[in-house]
Amino acid sequence: MQAIQIEAFGNPAEVLKVVEIPDVGAPAEGEVVIALEASPINMSDLLMISGRYGYRPKLPSVMGTEGVGRVIAVGAGVKHLKQGDRTLVPYPVPAWAERIKTDANRLRPLPNGDVHQLAMLGINPPTAYLMLTDFVTLPSGSWVIQNSANSGVGRALIPIAKSLGLKTVNVVRRDDVVAELKAIGGDVVLVDGPDLAKRVAAETGKAPIALAVDGVGDTSTSNLLGCLTEKGVHVFYSTISGKPSVVPATHFIFRDISMRGFWLANWFNIAKADQITEMYDRLTPLVASGAIHAPVAGTYRFADLAEAVAVASKNRGKALFTVG
């Protein structure tokens, strides 16, 4: 069967190869075999392939960290899935292969919906949800601020926050996305800048903001910190700017701000199966209904690998591999 694999870390355009690998075979007890339908190329995938991510798989390695497909074989003891069910490729099982054999314990059937959007359910929506719920207890009506609001995580955070009764301040770096993020439910959408705290206070009526979600770094970190209330929590999940964060110590000394980091892999390492299924049970209807929606730049067969990587690298909408 075909798969997309690396034998060395480096430029994704150079090291990713379409290869023939042995088929996965029949599922053992508690396992299923999934025929891949769609899988996105995330920026984290490109960083991992280049060797610049927090985890390096053993080489050679099939790549891809999320996707969706149809169950084509069911092992003994699996009662909650049947042949023909659509389900996730569980994180972080390598997804860029025609068929994937995996433990079925934390998988569930997915409802009808856009297969491309369901393929992106595995990583960004959970990241947004867990940052909203695991660091600060926020009463209904509370405000949350995020930068990188036009990213996959940022776009997921807006409807998830709304489902939790929270209001969002969404910080972006381009004027042309402001109207679009307001249209998908962003309560306040502002372009980043050194006077961000003053503009946020004006838009929210000086409401206290106890949680800031940072995916950018650089001076944007300092701008977000200035918007937090005393004892607020600032959570990093990415530094898409590629630059070190500017962090004035005065925010921590005089306002008792705390700073945390979040990586979904760490959460999965300690989460129990029922925690994982409960989380996806909450998020799946939001994706299936279209409330959570990520722009798609294009869909590509494995044979179109070079074009898919080029489009994904521009970070202006998702490139997805499709099979079948």
Beta strands, then each sheet from edge to edge (+ up, - down):
strand 1: 2-6
strand 2: 17-20
strand 3: 31-40
strand 4: 61-62
strand 5: 67-74
strand 6: 86-89
strand 7: 99-103
strand 8: 143-146
strand 9: 167-172
strand 10: 188-191
strand 11: 209-214
strand 12: 233-236
strand 13: 258-261
strand 14: 296-300
strand 15: 318-322
sheet 1: 2+ 1- 4+
sheet 2: 6+ 5- 3+ 7-
sheet 3: 6+ 5- 3+ 15- 14-
sheet 4: 10+ 9+ 8+ 11+ 12+ 13+
end
